[in-house]
Amino acid sequence: MVTRERGHRRRRGARPPGRRRALLTRFRRAVSDGDLSASDNPDDLAHCVMTVGEGLAVHAVAGSRADLRRVVDVAMQAVPAPRS
């Protein structure tokens, strides 16, 4: 089913565009503040976080907590460590 939300056409259950935008804004700020390397791509990071989150939501229906935690552990290895 397709719904209209704030001028955006989207499928029911699809992520609101504001969440990805908020992540993108935050990752861009982290790069400009030096918390992430200039080589870290904010768009890719935001897309990755949204994709993992959506996948976790889908698998939470039938998956065990232990399974979901292992997925989070693996995903966190892909996230760049803060610069010190």
C-alpha positions as CSV (number, residue, x, y, z in Angstrom):
1,M,0.0,0.0,0.0
2,V,1.3,3.5,-0.9
3,T,0.7,6.4,1.4
4,R,1.5,10.1,1.3
5,E,3.5,11.6,4.1
6,R,4.8,15.2,4.1
7,G,4.7,15.4,0.3
8,H,6.6,12.1,-0.1
9,R,5.1,9.1,-1.7
10,R,6.2,6.0,0.1
11,R,5.2,2.4,0.8
12,R,3.7,1.5,4.1
13,G,6.5,0.3,6.4
14,A,9.3,2.1,4.4
15,R,11.6,4.2,6.5
16,P,10.7,7.9,6.9
17,P,13.2,10.0,4.8
18,G,13.9,12.2,7.9
19,R,15.8,9.4,9.7
20,R,18.3,8.9,7.0
21,R,18.7,12.6,6.6
22,A,19.4,13.0,10.3
23,L,22.0,10.3,10.2
24,L,23.6,11.9,7.2
25,T,23.7,15.3,8.8
26,R,25.3,13.8,12.0
27,F,27.9,11.9,10.0
28,R,28.8,15.0,8.0
29,R,29.2,17.0,11.2
30,A,31.4,14.2,12.6
31,V,33.7,14.4,9.5
32,S,33.8,18.3,9.8
33,D,34.5,18.1,13.5
34,G,37.3,15.6,13.0
35,D,35.5,12.8,14.8
36,L,35.5,10.7,11.6
37,S,38.2,10.7,8.9
38,A,37.7,12.8,5.8
39,S,37.8,9.6,3.9
40,D,34.7,8.2,5.7
41,N,31.7,8.7,3.4
42,P,28.8,10.1,5.4
43,D,26.2,8.9,2.8
44,D,27.5,5.4,2.9
45,L,27.6,5.3,6.7
46,A,24.0,6.6,6.9
47,H,22.8,4.0,4.3
48,C,24.6,1.2,6.2
49,V,23.1,2.1,9.5
50,M,19.6,2.4,8.0
51,T,20.0,-1.0,6.2
52,V,21.2,-2.8,9.3
53,G,18.4,-1.2,11.4
54,E,15.7,-2.2,8.9
55,G,17.1,-5.8,8.7
56,L,17.2,-6.1,12.5
57,A,13.6,-4.9,12.6
58,V,12.6,-7.6,10.1
59,H,14.5,-10.4,11.8
60,A,13.4,-9.3,15.3
61,V,10.0,-10.9,14.5
62,A,11.4,-14.4,14.4
63,G,15.0,-14.1,15.5
64,S,16.4,-14.6,19.0
65,R,18.1,-11.8,20.9
66,A,21.4,-13.7,20.7
67,D,21.2,-13.8,16.9
68,L,20.3,-10.1,16.7
69,R,23.2,-9.2,19.1
70,R,25.7,-11.2,16.9
71,V,24.5,-9.2,13.9
72,V,25.0,-5.9,15.7
73,D,28.5,-7.0,16.8
74,V,29.4,-7.7,13.2
75,A,27.9,-4.5,12.0
76,M,29.7,-2.5,14.6
77,Q,33.1,-3.8,13.3
78,A,32.3,-2.0,10.0
79,V,31.8,1.4,11.8
80,P,34.9,3.6,11.8
81,A,36.3,4.2,15.3
82,P,36.2,7.8,16.5
83,R,39.4,9.6,16.0
84,S,41.2,10.7,19.1
